[in-house]
């Protein structure tokens, strides 16, 4: 399984392929906790099961490299909304991370002392895209989406979806924010950014949005707590 690493505003992003042979999958499965092994067993398709095992075992190897530990020693805990984090005994390292995968591509984001979320999707037409946008996008986002030419709507839809999902994942289990309480840019012709969070404009909300293109036909986003907010210890409240 090959991988590439890049830095974006002190966020390390690793893109890895999840293709693996039977021996790699067996070895990777041994690194997973009991809950992850149980989840892997519930996948109906072997392909999906193997990709899940490959993604989670790669995560442990990547964390181990950054912690100076063996992969078998890396312990994870999960928040109320399922966001993974290092077990309390690793709290002093300040390492934060998040992961996502789409088909056979996994994307991992690593930071220090800054909450982070990442999401990626394959850009494709969806029959119910307009209905989903009307239901889950904010009014401003839905207006921007519907103003796009039909040929650009799939890209705009998944730009919006991954940016919103990355922000929700960055917030984690400690704070829930309704999807219509914040706006992101989505046009293929605009830079990726947070436009509004609650009553605050995006450039003053304490979070940074970074666009990703981790592979052909894929779009994604990373959202990370801004360095200024982290240094100031700004409370994680939204208005």
Secondary structure in CASP SS format (residue, H / E / C, confidence):
PFRMAT SS
TARGET T0000
AUTHOR 0000-0000-0000
METHOD secondary structure of the structure
MODEL  1
X C 1.00
X C 1.00
X E 1.00
X E 1.00
X E 1.00
X E 1.00
X E 1.00
X E 1.00
X C 1.00
X C 1.00
X E 1.00
X E 1.00
X E 1.00
X E 1.00
X E 1.00
X E 1.00
X E 1.00
X C 1.00
X C 1.00
X C 1.00
X C 1.00
X H 1.00
X H 1.00
X H 1.00
X H 1.00
X H 1.00
X H 1.00
X H 1.00
X H 1.00
X C 1.00
X C 1.00
X C 1.00
X C 1.00
X H 1.00
X H 1.00
X H 1.00
X H 1.00
X H 1.00
X H 1.00
X H 1.00
X H 1.00
X C 1.00
X C 1.00
X C 1.00
X C 1.00
X H 1.00
X H 1.00
X H 1.00
X H 1.00
X H 1.00
X H 1.00
X H 1.00
X H 1.00
X H 1.00
X H 1.00
X H 1.00
X H 1.00
X H 1.00
X H 1.00
X H 1.00
X H 1.00
X H 1.00
X H 1.00
X H 1.00
X H 1.00
X H 1.00
X H 1.00
X C 1.00
X C 1.00
X C 1.00
X H 1.00
X H 1.00
X H 1.00
X C 1.00
X C 1.00
X E 1.00
X E 1.00
X E 1.00
X C 1.00
X C 1.00
X C 1.00
X C 1.00
X C 1.00
X E 1.00
X E 1.00
X E 1.00
X C 1.00
X H 1.00
X H 1.00
X H 1.00
X H 1.00
X H 1.00
X H 1.00
X C 1.00
X E 1.00
X E 1.00
X E 1.00
X E 1.00
X E 1.00
X E 1.00
X E 1.00
X E 1.00
X C 1.00
X C 1.00
X E 1.00
X E 1.00
X E 1.00
X E 1.00
X E 1.00
X E 1.00
X E 1.00
X E 1.00
X C 1.00
X C 1.00
X C 1.00
X E 1.00
X E 1.00
X E 1.00
X E 1.00
X E 1.00
X E 1.00
X E 1.00
X C 1.00
X C 1.00
X C 1.00
X C 1.00
X C 1.00
X C 1.00
X H 1.00
X H 1.00
X H 1.00
X H 1.00
X H 1.00
X H 1.00
X H 1.00
X H 1.00
X C 1.00
X C 1.00
X H 1.00
X H 1.00
X H 1.00
X H 1.00
X H 1.00
X H 1.00
X H 1.00
X H 1.00
X C 1.00
X C 1.00
X C 1.00
X H 1.00
X H 1.00
X H 1.00
X H 1.00
X H 1.00
X H 1.00
X H 1.00
X H 1.00
X H 1.00
X H 1.00
X H 1.00
X H 1.00
X H 1.00
X H 1.00
X H 1.00
X H 1.00
X H 1.00
X H 1.00
X H 1.00
X H 1.00
X H 1.00
X H 1.00
X H 1.00
X H 1.00
X H 1.00
X C 1.00
X C 1.00
X C 1.00
X C 1.00
X H 1.00
X H 1.00
X H 1.00
X E 1.00
X E 1.00
X E 1.00
X C 1.00
X C 1.00
X C 1.00
X C 1.00
X C 1.00
X C 1.00
X C 1.00
X C 1.00
X C 1.00
X E 1.00
X E 1.00
X E 1.00
X E 1.00
X C 1.00
X C 1.00
X E 1.00
X E 1.00
X H 1.00
X H 1.00
X H 1.00
X C 1.00
X C 1.00
X E 1.00
X E 1.00
X E 1.00
X E 1.00
X E 1.00
X E 1.00
X C 1.00
X C 1.00
X C 1.00
X C 1.00
X C 1.00
X E 1.00
X E 1.00
X E 1.00
X E 1.00
X E 1.00
X E 1.00
X E 1.00
X E 1.00
X C 1.00
X H 1.00
X H 1.00
X H 1.00
X H 1.00
X H 1.00
X H 1.00
X C 1.00
X C 1.00
X C 1.00
X C 1.00
X C 1.00
X C 1.00
X C 1.00
END
